[in-house]
Amino acid sequence: MTHSPFRFGEIRPEFGVPVLNERAVRASAGLLFFFAIVSFMNAFLMGNFQPTRVFVVTFLLDFTIRIFINPRYAPSLIVGQWFVRKQQPEYVGAPQKRFAWAIGFVLALVMLYLVVLNNVIGPINMVVCSLCLILLFFETAFGICIGCKLYNLFNKEQAQLCPGGMCELAPGQRSSTSIPQLIILVLFALTVVAVAQWVYRTAPTRLSQIPQTGSAAPAGPVDPAEVERCKVPEFAKALGHEEKWKLHNNCR
């Protein structure tokens, strides 16, 4: 096994291609997903885009190190490797991972231009952020690298050493879902829908619908500063979240 400051993946004698530890990669994706969803929800619910701007720059720096220097020195992978240090490594092909990470790098560049440099606020940001979240979630939750699947569409040499032996697994060897399992899944989904309908029918949906005790405080004079603070931004109107924005910013 050899290491180099500017090598993408590990060269191990038992494998014909450079490899990466899939367990560390998934741990890294989980860390990035956590901070991505926190910043996304701050922007989506609170209208606060500052955490998103910080995360975009951090994400871009991390992926720049991954792709152009060496994944061993990417901060998220260093932390991810530490978390799984006591687990048996699962080595996967590095070429397809580099292709997948290049997709994330391009998305981060788009967000850098829109959110960080130009302060663009609107649906396009939500679309790009949602795409990043989907890619990260599938990687960390299911071990499915969507970018790696796209790798085979643009490269003559097919991906090798896929997570879980997926590349080498014949179609007949793959596990399938049985009819009883599907029935249980459908019944479970119907139960959740019924419970949700009951909750929304019986519970108050807004603070104004909750019974209040005592007399209401008399309305005071209108504060111009408060009126300006509670002015709904255009991005919230474009997303159809005007009432939600007022709720989360304590505006009536």
MIROTI-457678 format. One record per residue (C-alpha): x, y, z. Coordinates in nm, 3 decimals, m for minus. Layout:
N
<east:X north:Y up:Z>
...
//
This chain:
252
<east:0.000 north:0.000 up:0.000>
<east:0.132 north:0.345 up:m0.096>
<east:0.026 north:0.698 up:m0.011>
<east:0.105 north:1.025 up:m0.187>
<east:0.006 north:1.383 up:m0.101>
<east:m0.146 north:1.421 up:m0.448>
<east:m0.301 north:1.081 up:m0.515>
<east:m0.672 north:1.011 up:m0.548>
<east:m0.738 north:0.689 up:m0.363>
<east:m0.517 north:0.419 up:m0.214>
<east:m0.313 north:0.180 up:m0.425>
<east:m0.343 north:m0.165 up:m0.273>
<east:m0.189 north:m0.476 up:m0.431>
<east:m0.507 north:m0.684 up:m0.402>
<east:m0.712 north:m0.443 up:m0.614>
<east:m0.669 north:m0.342 up:m0.976>
<east:m0.793 north:0.015 up:m0.929>
<east:m0.733 north:0.287 up:m0.667>
<east:m0.973 north:0.242 up:m0.376>
<east:m1.138 north:0.436 up:m0.094>
<east:m1.279 north:0.319 up:0.238>
<east:m1.656 north:0.321 up:0.181>
<east:m1.728 north:0.330 up:0.554>
<east:m1.536 north:0.657 up:0.592>
<east:m1.702 north:0.797 up:0.280>
<east:m2.049 north:0.723 up:0.415>
<east:m1.962 north:0.868 up:0.755>
<east:m1.838 north:1.182 up:0.581>
<east:m2.159 north:1.205 up:0.379>
<east:m2.360 north:1.175 up:0.700>
<east:m2.169 north:1.461 up:0.861>
<east:m2.217 north:1.682 up:0.557>
<east:m2.585 north:1.590 up:0.536>
<east:m2.641 north:1.693 up:0.898>
<east:m2.495 north:2.040 up:0.850>
<east:m2.658 north:2.076 up:0.509>
<east:m3.006 north:2.001 up:0.643>
<east:m2.956 north:2.243 up:0.935>
<east:m2.857 north:2.526 up:0.702>
<east:m3.132 north:2.435 up:0.454>
<east:m3.404 north:2.443 up:0.718>
<east:m3.278 north:2.776 up:0.850>
<east:m3.318 north:2.920 up:0.502>
<east:m3.645 north:2.745 up:0.423>
<east:m3.828 north:2.808 up:0.750>
<east:m3.660 north:3.110 up:0.904>
<east:m3.545 north:3.300 up:0.598>
<east:m3.192 north:3.301 up:0.743>
<east:m2.944 north:3.228 up:0.463>
<east:m2.626 north:3.297 up:0.662>
<east:m2.575 north:2.931 up:0.771>
<east:m2.624 north:2.828 up:0.407>
<east:m2.353 north:3.068 up:0.292>
<east:m2.111 north:2.935 up:0.552>
<east:m2.190 north:2.576 up:0.463>
<east:m2.149 north:2.633 up:0.088>
<east:m1.797 north:2.772 up:0.135>
<east:m1.706 north:2.490 up:0.375>
<east:m1.849 north:2.225 up:0.142>
<east:m1.662 north:2.369 up:m0.155>
<east:m1.329 north:2.376 up:0.032>
<east:m1.377 north:2.017 up:0.147>
<east:m1.454 north:1.891 up:m0.204>
<east:m1.169 north:2.091 up:m0.356>
<east:m0.928 north:1.907 up:m0.127>
<east:m1.095 north:1.574 up:m0.205>
<east:m1.077 north:1.606 up:m0.582>
<east:m0.766 north:1.810 up:m0.653>
<east:m0.532 north:1.716 up:m0.367>
<east:m0.611 north:1.393 up:m0.183>
<east:m0.924 north:1.259 up:m0.012>
<east:m0.707 north:1.165 up:0.289>
<east:m0.676 north:1.534 up:0.374>
<east:m1.041 north:1.636 up:0.330>
<east:m1.164 north:1.748 up:0.675>
<east:m1.499 north:1.566 up:0.658>
<east:m1.327 north:1.243 up:0.555>
<east:m1.071 north:1.279 up:0.833>
<east:m1.353 north:1.307 up:1.088>
<east:m1.551 north:1.030 up:0.919>
<east:m1.248 north:0.801 up:0.923>
<east:m1.204 north:0.866 up:1.294>
<east:m1.564 north:0.764 up:1.368>
<east:m1.528 north:0.433 up:1.182>
<east:m1.167 north:0.367 up:1.286>
<east:m1.267 north:0.048 up:1.472>
<east:m1.465 north:m0.097 up:1.180>
<east:m1.335 north:m0.327 up:0.910>
<east:m1.268 north:m0.115 up:0.598>
<east:m1.482 north:m0.178 up:0.291>
<east:m1.284 north:m0.077 up:m0.013>
<east:m1.460 north:0.056 up:m0.324>
<east:m1.334 north:0.188 up:m0.655>
<east:m1.208 north:0.547 up:m0.640>
<east:m1.267 north:0.653 up:m1.007>
<east:m1.646 north:0.649 up:m0.981>
<east:m1.629 north:0.833 up:m0.647>
<east:m1.425 north:1.109 up:m0.807>
<east:m1.687 north:1.146 up:m1.079>
<east:m1.965 north:1.161 up:m0.820>
<east:m1.780 north:1.414 up:m0.609>
<east:m1.721 north:1.626 up:m0.920>
<east:m2.100 north:1.658 up:m0.947>
<east:m2.114 north:1.783 up:m0.588>
<east:m1.827 north:2.022 up:m0.662>
<east:m2.016 north:2.173 up:m0.957>
<east:m2.332 north:2.214 up:m0.748>
<east:m2.125 north:2.385 up:m0.478>
<east:m1.981 north:2.625 up:m0.738>
<east:m2.333 north:2.712 up:m0.851>
<east:m2.439 north:2.782 up:m0.492>
<east:m2.123 north:2.988 up:m0.434>
<east:m2.212 north:3.208 up:m0.730>
<east:m2.580 north:3.240 up:m0.640>
<east:m2.591 north:3.259 up:m0.261>
<east:m2.246 north:3.366 up:m0.143>
<east:m2.127 north:3.607 up:m0.413>
<east:m2.455 north:3.749 up:m0.545>
<east:m2.702 north:3.697 up:m0.258>
<east:m2.958 north:3.549 up:m0.495>
<east:m3.258 north:3.423 up:m0.298>
<east:m3.531 north:3.223 up:m0.466>
<east:m3.656 north:2.882 up:m0.580>
<east:m3.339 north:2.802 up:m0.776>
<east:m3.145 north:2.787 up:m0.447>
<east:m3.395 north:2.543 up:m0.302>
<east:m3.370 north:2.321 up:m0.609>
<east:m2.990 north:2.303 up:m0.598>
<east:m2.987 north:2.252 up:m0.220>
<east:m3.249 north:1.979 up:m0.245>
<east:m3.044 north:1.799 up:m0.508>
<east:m2.736 north:1.810 up:m0.284>
<east:m2.939 north:1.679 up:0.009>
<east:m3.075 north:1.391 up:m0.199>
<east:m2.727 north:1.288 up:m0.311>
<east:m2.589 north:1.304 up:0.043>
<east:m2.889 north:1.125 up:0.194>
<east:m2.877 north:0.832 up:m0.049>
<east:m2.503 north:0.798 up:0.013>
<east:m2.518 north:0.793 up:0.390>
<east:m2.854 north:0.619 up:0.447>
<east:m2.853 north:0.349 up:0.179>
<east:m2.492 north:0.337 up:0.059>
<east:m2.619 north:0.428 up:m0.289>
<east:m2.390 north:0.663 up:m0.479>
<east:m2.613 north:0.816 up:m0.746>
<east:m2.318 north:0.990 up:m0.910>
<east:m2.137 north:0.656 up:m0.928>
<east:m2.430 north:0.512 up:m1.123>
<east:m2.402 north:0.799 up:m1.370>
<east:m2.031 north:0.719 up:m1.405>
<east:m2.109 north:0.412 up:m1.615>
<east:m2.309 north:0.622 up:m1.861>
<east:m2.014 north:0.846 up:m1.946>
<east:m1.720 north:0.605 up:m1.924>
<east:m1.632 north:0.303 up:m2.134>
<east:m1.462 north:0.135 up:m1.840>
<east:m1.740 north:0.033 up:m1.603>
<east:m1.716 north:0.097 up:m1.230>
<east:m1.542 north:m0.169 up:m1.023>
<east:m1.562 north:m0.256 up:m0.654>
<east:m1.902 north:m0.097 up:m0.591>
<east:m2.042 north:m0.077 up:m0.234>
<east:m2.195 north:m0.403 up:m0.121>
<east:m2.054 north:m0.585 up:m0.425>
<east:m2.331 north:m0.434 up:m0.637>
<east:m2.122 north:m0.426 up:m0.956>
<east:m2.036 north:m0.794 up:m0.931>
<east:m2.377 north:m0.913 up:m0.809>
<east:m2.586 north:m1.096 up:m1.069>
<east:m2.954 north:m0.991 up:m1.104>
<east:m3.073 north:m1.327 up:m0.975>
<east:m2.870 north:m1.291 up:m0.656>
<east:m3.026 north:m0.961 up:m0.551>
<east:m3.276 north:m0.966 up:m0.266>
<east:m3.636 north:m0.892 up:m0.357>
<east:m3.945 north:m0.772 up:m0.173>
<east:m4.215 north:m1.032 up:m0.114>
<east:m4.590 north:m0.984 up:m0.152>
<east:m4.657 north:m1.001 up:0.227>
<east:m4.394 north:m0.732 up:0.281>
<east:m4.561 north:m0.508 up:0.023>
<east:m4.901 north:m0.560 up:0.188>
<east:m4.759 north:m0.468 up:0.530>
<east:m4.596 north:m0.158 up:0.379>
<east:m4.922 north:m0.043 up:0.219>
<east:m5.121 north:m0.103 up:0.539>
<east:m4.862 north:0.087 up:0.740>
<east:m4.877 north:0.382 up:0.498>
<east:m5.258 north:0.388 up:0.511>
<east:m5.245 north:0.385 up:0.891>
<east:m5.005 north:0.680 up:0.897>
<east:m5.229 north:0.874 up:0.657>
<east:m5.536 north:0.803 up:0.872>
<east:m5.355 north:0.913 up:1.190>
<east:m5.232 north:1.230 up:1.019>
<east:m5.584 north:1.318 up:0.902>
<east:m5.720 north:1.267 up:1.254>
<east:m5.446 north:1.484 up:1.406>
<east:m5.502 north:1.768 up:1.162>
<east:m5.881 north:1.754 up:1.211>
<east:m5.872 north:1.762 up:1.591>
<east:m5.566 north:1.969 up:1.682>
<east:m5.538 north:2.348 up:1.649>
<east:m5.311 north:2.440 up:1.361>
<east:m5.232 north:2.795 up:1.466>
<east:m5.163 north:2.972 up:1.793>
<east:m5.466 north:3.193 up:1.734>
<east:m5.691 north:2.884 up:1.750>
<east:m5.564 north:2.777 up:2.092>
<east:m5.808 north:2.886 up:2.366>
<east:m5.663 north:3.176 up:2.563>
<east:m5.722 north:3.237 up:2.935>
<east:m5.776 north:3.587 up:3.066>
<east:m5.843 north:3.902 up:2.871>
<east:m5.636 north:3.992 up:2.570>
<east:m5.394 north:4.279 up:2.602>
<east:m5.511 north:4.599 up:2.432>
<east:m5.356 north:4.668 up:2.098>
<east:m5.078 north:4.927 up:2.120>
<east:m4.964 north:5.179 up:1.864>
<east:m4.815 north:5.048 up:1.542>
<east:m4.436 north:5.051 up:1.544>
<east:m4.296 north:5.141 up:1.199>
<east:m3.979 north:4.943 up:1.271>
<east:m4.187 north:4.635 up:1.355>
<east:m4.388 north:4.678 up:1.035>
<east:m4.066 north:4.692 up:0.833>
<east:m3.924 north:4.388 up:1.016>
<east:m4.234 north:4.184 up:0.940>
<east:m4.239 north:4.273 up:0.573>
<east:m4.246 north:3.939 up:0.394>
<east:m3.946 north:3.901 up:0.158>
<east:m4.001 north:3.826 up:m0.206>
<east:m3.841 north:3.482 up:m0.189>
<east:m4.100 north:3.369 up:0.071>
<east:m4.382 north:3.495 up:m0.151>
<east:m4.230 north:3.317 up:m0.452>
<east:m4.216 north:2.992 up:m0.255>
<east:m4.571 north:3.033 up:m0.125>
<east:m4.449 north:3.043 up:0.236>
<east:m4.573 north:3.388 up:0.334>
<east:m4.773 north:3.269 up:0.635>
<east:m4.500 north:3.029 up:0.745>
<east:m4.241 north:3.306 up:0.728>
<east:m4.462 north:3.528 up:0.948>
<east:m4.511 north:3.246 up:1.196>
<east:m4.140 north:3.171 up:1.232>
<east:m4.050 north:3.539 up:1.258>
<east:m4.316 north:3.605 up:1.522>
<east:m4.515 north:3.839 up:1.297>
<east:m4.893 north:3.873 up:1.290>
//
